[in-house]
């Protein structure tokens, strides 16, 4: 029996292992579900943000340099800014809650790690502690998958 080793066979064999580890395993199904939910929530938030910005601009253009709190309240009501403002805040909270939910699910592959990292979207009111929690979560997943100790290397008191 004669075998033929071609460059194509060598390349196919060389990438088979890495590609298998990159492909989202079935065990990341929960993170795929949460990721789809996150996209829907982000779209709802972006739509609410557009409506809010539109009403806020109308309010601001009429407000001008008026500093009277009573006039501000009347114009706020006149332009109906409260409802879009509340909807924007509600959708923002939903996106943040969804991102937190993603961080609590263990990743089992690179897809899950990617979801966790991308779900960590910067917000104007995020603190360093928000980022640290996600970093710890992702490093713990990597350590569990690879048997490494990245989390311990981050800080001896973290592990």
N, C-alpha and C positions, 0 to 999 in steps of 0.2 A: 504494500500500500504506500503510495506516494502522497505526501502532503505538500501543499503549496502555501508558502508564507509570502503574502504580498504586503505592501505598505498599507493597503486598505484594511487587511485583517489585523495587522499590528495596531493601527490607529483605533480600529473598532474595539479591540480588546483593551487597549490602554485607557479609553474613555468610558468603558462600560461601568466600571466601579464608581468613578466620580459622578457620572450622570445618574446612576441609581441612587446615590446619596443626596443628589440635588432634587430629584423628583419628589413631589409631595406624597409622603406615604399615607396610607389609609388612616393611620393613627393621628394625623393632623386634620381630620375631617371636621372636628369641632372648631378649630381655628379657621378653616375655610368657610364654615357657616358664619362665624362671627365676623370674618373679613367682609363677606357679602353684605351682612347687616350694617357694618361700619360704612361701606360705600353708600348705602341707601340713606343712612343718617347724615352723612356729610353732604349729600345732594340736597336733602331737606334743609339743612342748616344754611347752605349757600343760597338757596332760593329765599329763605327767610331773611338772610342778610341783605340780599338785593332789594327786597321790599322795604325793609327798615331803612336802608341808605337812601332810597328814593323819597320816602316820607320825611326823613330827617333833613334832607337837602331842601325840600319845600319849606319846612319849618324854619330852618336856619336862614334861608334867603329872605323870608318875611321878618324874621326876628331882627336881623341886622345887628345894630349895636345897642339895642334896648337891654337895659340891665334890670328892669323891674321884674321881680319874681311873679307878680300877679299877671303881667302881660305874657311872660314866658308860659305860665300855666294855661292861659287862654289859647295861645297859639299852639301849644302842645296838643290840647284837646281839638282845636279847629282842624289841625292837619292829621289827626288820628294816629299820632306816633306811638301811643302807649301799646296798642295791640301788636303792631309789628315788633316793637321793642321786646315785649314779653315773649312773643313767638321765637324771636331770634335767641333770647336767653334760654328758653326751654330746649330748643334744638341743640344749642351749644352744650347744655348739660347732658343731653342724650348722647352726643358724640363723646364727651368726656367719660360718661358711665360705660359706654361700649368699649372705649380704649382701656379702661380699668378692668373690665371683664376679660378682655383679651390677655392682659398681663397676668391674670390668675390661672390661665390654662397652660399646662405644660406643653411645650413644643417638642416634637419627636423627630423633626427633620429641619433642613435649612429653610423650607417654605414657612414653617411655623416661626422660626427665628426671624425671618424677614417680615412676617405679619406683625410680630411684636415690635420690631424696630420702626416700621412704617406707621404703626398706630400711635407711636409717640410723636404726635404732631405738635409743633410749638404753638403755644397760645400766649397771649399777652400777659396772662396772670399766672403762668406756670412758675413754680419755684424749683430750685435746685433739687429739693427732696423728691419732687415728681419724677425727675430724670433719674435720680439715684435708684428709686424703686424699680424702674423699668430695666436699668442697667443690671441690677442685681438679679432680676428675674431671668433676663436673657443669659447672663453668665452662668446662672445655676442650671439652666437648660443645656447649655453647651458643656458644662462640667459633667452633667449626668450622661449626656450622649457620648462624649469622648473620653470620659474618665480623667479629665484635666482638673486643675485647681485654679482657674482664672479668678473665680470669686474670692478665694482666700488671698490671692495676690493683690486684689484691689485694695484690701485693707484687712489686716489681721483680725480686727475686732468685728468684721462683717460676717465671717464664716461661722 
